[in-house]
């Protein structure tokens, strides 16, 4: 991107938002305060993709900001006021107005200590990257001196380089999370990282331990959802940051056995992630990307050197447990944890489809076990085929095509997604004269297994099977 393109982008984007920003800037100017559009929105305007969430900075303290927007804002919120931020809504825009500030971490503390600053110059100097340290003065953003770029952010944006405004060691010492933000922006923007920044990240990776797991998780998620997640992940591994975020990832760099009978698991994992990204059809999918990243984490623990080469028996089961533990530690929600763990556990099952032949019962169980993760499982299994052997790749793809065809056919015939026993719990209790109990649950599991094995039984046969099971279990069957 050239500088002229960036400037043209910015003009176009700022024209779009100028009615709201102009009004707000005039209110601050009339009150004797400066106001600047700052950081990410300026960067995004230059990239031609400014959204409706806008960050602004001012010399006004938070209570004064609330006074200045009173009667103009359609809504305000003060959830970030302890950090100097007042939220404002106006005409569909979400504005966050933050007082000039400086923040740093006390030794051993997981939370930054925030203090107010007195100048825009100091506020920009404390920001994480030069491309996020640009500002535009309001209300007259067209004035010759309205654009403020004290650290060469525009040049770095045009060159596609990530640098810190000052010494990276000082920046990362103030807030170690910035090291993860560098990796995140490498993923989101596809930019290269200045060598001095990389060196500082490697030297200070251990400082990341003082950051709360919640904040680490947020940055990791944003990295994974970027357009170039591999670039960000490789940076984490190469600098040692991954050892403090996702230590299972660098451990995938296993030594290749002397017969070279297994792949480089780390490289394979990154390829699977890239392939999974290409299969997404509704935008970035965090669960799918996490599953692609973690699907083989059980291999280092299960690697065995045998006469025929290397094996990783049951690595999918071990990996599912490891994935669950790591994601919980990173404070991901239960839905994400369980989905990724399930996908990890099931990702190998379909490999037996083409060699052993599956009955309809096996297909039904595959669908039922996958549940609402079936579509993601399809994508993960297809992504997992990274072999360079074209014939083998074509064979595996054809087998899975056939499996999906059979799933579609059975789904149409039997409503696979809603497989239930042919009798309900109420019917079982009525037929056997039972009260709610564990026996009723066991009977339903038996009927579900029959449904899986044989397809729909129909009411009459289901009743006969229930009675036969009850007799075997010593449950009295009422006379008919």
C-alpha positions in Angstrom: 0.0 0.0 0.0 1.4 3.4 -1.0 1.2 6.5 1.2 -1.1 8.2 -1.3 -3.5 5.2 -1.2 -3.5 5.3 2.6 -4.3 9.1 2.6 -7.1 8.6 0.1 -8.5 5.9 2.2 -8.4 8.0 5.3 -10.2 11.0 3.7 -13.0 8.7 2.4 -13.5 7.0 5.8 -13.3 10.2 7.8 -15.9 11.9 5.6 -18.2 9.1 6.5 -17.9 9.6 10.2 -17.3 13.4 10.3 -20.8 14.4 11.1 -20.7 12.7 14.5 -17.1 13.4 15.2 -17.4 17.0 14.1 -20.3 17.6 16.5 -18.4 16.0 19.4 -15.2 17.8 18.6 -17.0 21.1 18.6 -18.5 20.4 22.1 -15.0 19.6 23.5 -13.4 22.7 21.8 -16.2 24.9 23.2 -15.5 23.5 26.6 -11.8 24.2 26.3 -10.6 20.7 25.7 -8.7 18.8 23.0 -10.2 15.8 21.3 -8.5 13.4 18.9 -9.5 10.3 17.0 -6.7 7.9 18.0 -5.1 4.5 17.6 -6.9 1.7 15.8 -9.6 3.8 14.1 -6.9 6.0 12.5 -5.0 2.9 11.4 -8.2 1.4 10.0 -9.2 4.6 8.2 -5.8 4.6 6.5 -6.4 0.9 5.5 -9.9 1.8 4.2 -11.8 -0.2 6.7 -13.0 2.1 9.5 -15.8 0.6 11.5 -18.4 2.0 13.8 -16.4 1.6 17.0 -14.3 4.7 17.5 -11.6 5.4 20.0 -10.9 9.0 21.0 -8.5 10.6 23.5 -8.7 13.9 25.4 -7.2 16.0 28.1 -10.6 16.1 29.9 -11.0 13.9 32.9 -13.8 11.3 32.8 -16.3 13.3 34.9 -15.7 16.3 32.6 -16.3 14.1 29.6 -19.7 13.0 31.0 -20.6 16.7 31.4 -19.5 17.5 27.8 -21.6 14.7 26.2 -24.7 15.3 28.4 -27.7 16.0 26.2 -25.8 15.0 23.0 -25.1 11.3 23.7 -28.0 8.9 23.1 -26.5 6.7 25.8 -23.4 6.6 28.0 -21.7 3.9 30.0 -18.9 4.1 32.6 -17.8 0.5 32.9 -14.3 1.6 32.0 -14.2 4.8 33.9 -11.7 3.4 36.4 -9.3 3.3 33.5 -10.3 6.7 32.3 -12.7 5.7 29.6 -16.3 6.9 29.0 -18.5 5.1 26.5 -20.9 7.1 24.3 -23.4 6.0 21.7 -24.6 8.3 18.9 -26.3 7.6 15.5 -25.2 4.0 15.5 -21.6 4.8 16.5 -20.0 3.5 19.6 -17.4 6.0 20.9 -14.9 5.4 23.7 -13.4 8.6 25.0 -10.3 8.1 27.1 -8.4 10.6 29.1 -4.7 10.9 28.3 -3.1 8.2 30.4 0.0 6.1 31.3 -0.1 2.6 32.7 2.4 0.1 34.0 2.5 -3.1 36.0 3.9 -3.2 39.5 6.2 -6.2 40.0 4.1 -9.3 40.4 0.8 -7.6 39.7 -1.6 -8.9 37.2 -3.4 -5.6 36.8 -2.0 -2.3 35.4 -1.8 0.8 37.5 -3.4 3.7 35.5 -2.5 7.3 35.9 -3.7 10.3 33.9 -1.3 12.0 31.5 -1.2 15.7 30.5 -0.3 15.6 26.8 -1.2 13.9 23.6 2.5 13.5 22.9 3.0 11.3 26.0 -0.2 9.4 25.4 0.9 8.4 21.9 4.4 7.5 23.1 3.0 4.9 25.5 1.0 3.0 22.8 1.8 -0.5 21.7 2.8 0.0 18.1 3.6 2.9 15.8 0.7 2.1 13.5 -1.6 2.5 16.6 0.1 5.7 17.7 -1.4 8.1 15.2 -4.1 10.7 15.9 -6.4 13.1 14.1 -7.5 16.4 15.7 -11.2 17.2 15.9 -13.4 18.9 15.0 -11.4 20.2 11.9 -9.7 17.0 10.8 -8.9 18.7 7.4 -6.6 21.3 9.0 -3.0 21.0 7.8 -1.7 20.0 11.3 -4.7 17.8 12.3 -2.9 14.5 11.5 -0.5 13.7 14.3 2.2 11.0 13.6 5.1 11.4 15.9 6.6 7.9 15.5 6.5 7.1 11.8 3.3 5.1 12.0 2.1 6.1 8.5 5.4 4.9 6.9 5.3 1.6 8.9 1.7 1.1 7.8 2.6 1.6 4.2 5.7 -0.7 4.5 3.7 -3.4 6.5 6.0 -3.3 9.5 5.2 -3.6 13.2 7.4 -1.5 15.5 7.0 0.1 18.9 7.0 3.9 19.3 10.0 3.7 21.7 12.4 0.9 22.8 10.4 -2.4 22.7 11.9 -3.5 26.1 10.4 -0.4 27.8 7.0 -0.9 26.0 6.8 -4.6 27.0 7.9 -3.9 30.5 5.1 -1.4 30.9 2.6 -3.9 29.6 3.8 -7.4 28.8 0.5 -8.2 27.0 1.8 -6.0 24.2 4.0 -8.9 23.1 0.9 -10.9 22.4 -0.7 -7.9 20.6 2.3 -7.8 18.3 1.6 -11.4 17.3 -2.1 -10.7 17.0 -1.5 -7.8 14.6 0.9 -10.0 12.6 -2.0 -12.4 12.2 -4.7 -9.8 11.5 -2.7 -7.6 9.1 -0.1 -10.0 7.7 2.7 -7.5 8.6 6.3 -8.4 9.4 7.8 -7.6 12.8 10.8 -5.4 13.3 13.8 -7.5 14.3 14.4 -5.5 17.5 10.8 -6.1 18.5 11.2 -9.9 17.9 14.4 -9.9 19.9 12.8 -8.1 22.8 9.8 -10.5 22.8 12.1 -13.5 23.0 14.1 -11.9 25.9 11.0 -10.9 27.9 8.6 -13.8 27.2 8.6 -14.8 30.8 7.0 -11.4 31.8 3.8 -12.7 30.2 3.2 -14.8 33.4 2.0 -11.7 35.3 -0.9 -11.2 32.8 -4.3 -12.6 33.7 -5.4 -15.6 31.8 -8.5 -13.8 30.7 -6.5 -11.1 28.9 -4.2 -13.7 27.4 -7.2 -15.7 26.1 -8.7 -12.6 24.4 -5.4 -11.9 22.5 -5.0 -15.5 21.6 -8.6 -15.6 20.2 -8.1 -12.5 18.2 -4.8 -13.9 16.8 -6.5 -17.2 15.8 -9.4 -15.3 14.1 -7.0 -13.2 12.1 -6.5 -13.5 8.3 -3.0 -14.9 8.8 -3.1 -17.0 12.0 -0.1 -19.1 11.0 2.1 -16.0 11.0 1.1 -15.0 14.5 1.5 -18.5 15.9 4.9 -19.0 14.4 6.0 -15.7 16.1 4.7 -17.0 19.4 6.6 -20.3 19.1 9.8 -18.7 17.7 10.0 -16.1 20.5 9.1 -18.5 23.3 5.8 -16.8 24.1 3.9 -19.9 23.3 5.6 -21.6 26.2 3.5 -19.3 28.4 0.3 -19.3 26.4 -0.1 -22.7 24.6 3.0 -24.8 25.6 1.5 -27.8 23.7 2.2 -26.1 20.4 6.0 -25.9 20.5 6.1 -29.4 21.9 4.7 -30.6 18.6 8.2 -29.9 17.1 9.2 -33.6 17.5 12.4 -34.9 16.1 11.7 -36.9 12.9 12.5 -40.6 13.3 15.4 -41.9 11.3 13.1 -43.7 8.9 11.1 -40.5 8.4 7.9 -42.4 8.7 5.9 -39.7 10.3 5.3 -36.0 9.5 6.7 -33.0 11.3 3.7 -32.7 13.7 4.2 -28.9 14.2 4.3 -28.2 10.5 1.4 -30.6 9.9 -0.7 -28.7 12.5 -0.1 -25.4 10.9 -1.1 -26.8 7.6 -4.3 -28.3 9.0 -5.1 -24.8 10.4 -4.6 -23.2 7.1 -6.7 -25.8 5.3 -9.5 -25.4 7.9 -9.5 -21.6 7.4 -10.0 -22.1 3.7 -13.0 -24.4 4.4 -14.8 -21.8 6.5 -18.0 -20.5 4.8 -19.5 -18.1 7.4 -16.4 -16.1 8.5 -13.7 -17.0 11.0 -14.7 -19.9 13.3 -12.9 -19.9 16.6 -13.9 -23.5 17.6 -12.8 -24.9 14.3 -9.5 -23.1 14.4 -8.8 -24.2 18.0 -9.6 -27.8 17.1 -7.3 -27.7 14.1 -4.6 -26.3 16.3 -5.0 -28.8 19.1 -6.1 -31.9 17.3 -2.7 -33.6 17.5 -1.5 -32.3 20.9 -1.6 -35.8 22.3 1.1 -37.1 19.9 4.2 -36.1 22.0 2.8 -38.1 25.0 1.8 -41.1 23.0 4.8 -41.4 20.6 6.3 -44.9 20.6 9.2 -46.2 18.5 8.3 -49.6 17.2 9.7 -52.1 14.7 7.7 -50.7 11.9 8.4 -47.1 12.8 6.6 -44.6 15.0 3.1 -44.9 16.5 0.8 -42.5 18.3 -1.8 -44.9 19.6 -4.9 -43.2 21.2 -3.4 -39.8 20.8 -6.8 -38.4 20.0 -8.2 -39.5 23.4 -5.1 -38.2 25.2 -5.3 -35.0 23.1 -8.9 -34.4 23.9 -8.1 -34.4 27.6 -5.1 -32.1 27.1 -7.2 -29.7 25.0 -9.9 -29.6 27.6 -7.4 -28.9 30.4 -5.5 -26.1 28.5 -8.7 -24.3 27.3 -10.1 -24.3 30.8 -6.8 -22.9 32.1 -7.2 -20.2 29.5 -10.7 -19.5 30.8 -12.6 -20.4 27.7 -16.3 -21.0 28.2 -17.7 -24.5 28.6 -19.2 -24.5 25.1 -15.9 -23.9 23.4 -14.0 -26.3 25.7 -16.4 -29.2 25.1 -16.7 -28.6 21.4 -12.9 -28.5 20.8 -12.4 -31.5 23.0 -15.0 -33.5 21.2 -13.6 -32.6 17.8 -10.1 -33.6 18.9 -11.4 -37.0 20.2 -13.4 -37.8 17.0 -11.0 -36.5 14.3 -9.5 -39.9 13.6 -12.6 -42.0 13.6 -13.5 -41.5 9.9 -10.2 -42.9 8.8 -11.5 -46.4 9.3 -14.4 -45.8 7.0 -12.7 -46.6 3.7 -10.7 -49.6 5.0 -13.1 -51.5 7.2 -16.4 -50.6 5.7 -19.1 -49.1 7.9 -22.5 -50.4 8.5 -25.4 -48.0 8.7 -25.2 -48.4 12.5 -21.6 -47.1 12.5 -22.6 -44.1 10.4 -25.5 -43.3 12.7 -23.2 -43.5 15.7 -20.7 -41.2 14.0 -23.4 -38.6 13.5 -24.9 -39.0 16.9 -21.5 -38.8 18.7 -20.6 -35.7 16.7 -23.9 -34.0 17.5 -24.0 -30.3 16.7 -20.3 -30.4 15.8 -20.8 -32.6 12.8 -20.2 -29.9 10.2 -17.1 -28.8 11.9 -15.9 -32.4 12.2 -16.3 -32.7 8.4 -14.1 -29.7 7.9 -11.5 -30.9 10.4 -11.2 -34.4 9.0 -10.8 -33.0 5.4 -8.2 -30.5 6.7 -6.3 -33.2 8.4 -5.3 -34.8 5.1 -2.0 -33.0 4.3 -0.2 -35.9 2.6 1.8 -35.0 -0.5 0.9 -38.3 -2.1 -1.8 -37.2 -4.6 -3.2 -40.7 -5.0 -3.6 -41.2 -1.3 -5.1 -37.7 -0.9 -7.6 -38.4 -3.7 -8.6 -41.8 -2.1 -9.1 -40.2 1.4 -11.2 -37.4 -0.1 -13.3 -39.9 -2.1 -13.9 -42.0 1.0 -15.1 -39.0 3.0 -17.3 -37.8 0.1 -18.9 -41.2 0.2 -19.4 -41.0 4.0 -21.0 -37.6 3.7 -23.3 -39.0 1.0 -24.4 -41.8 3.2 -25.0 -39.4 6.1 -27.1 -37.3 3.9 -29.1 -40.3 2.7 -29.7 -41.6 6.2 -30.5 -38.1 7.5 -33.2 -37.8 4.8 -34.6 -41.2 5.6 -34.3 -41.3 9.4 -33.9 -37.7 10.6 -30.4 -38.6 12.0 -30.0 -35.3 13.8 -32.9 -36.2 16.1 -32.2 -39.9 16.7 -34.1 -41.0 19.8 -35.2 -44.4 21.2 -38.4 -45.5 19.5 -40.2 -45.3 22.9 -40.2 -42.3 25.2 -39.4 -42.5 28.9 -43.1 -42.0 29.7 -44.0 -45.0 27.5 -41.3 -47.2 29.1 -42.7 -46.4 32.6 -46.3 -47.1 31.5 -45.4 -50.4 29.7 -43.3 -51.7 32.6 -45.3 -50.1 35.4 -42.2 -48.2 36.7 -41.7 -44.9 38.5 -38.9 -42.6 37.3 -35.7 -44.5 38.1 -32.3 -45.6 36.8 -33.9 -48.6 35.3 -35.9 -46.4 33.0 -32.7 -44.7 31.8 -31.0 -48.1 31.3 -34.0 -49.3 29.2 -33.9 -46.1 27.1 -30.1 -46.6 26.4 -30.9 -50.2 25.3 -33.6 -49.0 22.9 -31.3 -46.3 21.6 -28.5 -48.9 20.9 -31.0 -51.0 19.0 -32.1 -47.9 17.0 -28.5 -47.2 16.1 -27.9 -50.8 15.0 -31.1 -51.4 13.1 -32.6 -48.1 12.2 -36.2 -47.2 13.2 -37.8 -50.2 14.9 -41.4 -49.0 14.8 -43.6 -49.0 17.9 -44.7 -52.7 17.9 -41.2 -54.1 17.6 -39.8 -51.6 20.1 -42.3 -52.8 22.7 -41.3 -56.4 22.1 -37.6 -55.5 22.4 -38.4 -53.7 25.6 -40.2 -56.6 27.1 -37.4 -59.0 26.1 -34.8 -56.8 27.7 -36.9 -56.5 30.9 -37.2 -60.2 31.2 -33.4 -60.6 30.9 -32.9 -57.9 33.6 -35.4 -59.5 35.9 -37.9 -56.7 35.6 -41.4 -57.9 35.9 -43.4 -57.6 32.6 -47.1 -56.8 33.1 -49.5 -59.4 31.6 -51.0 -58.3 28.3 
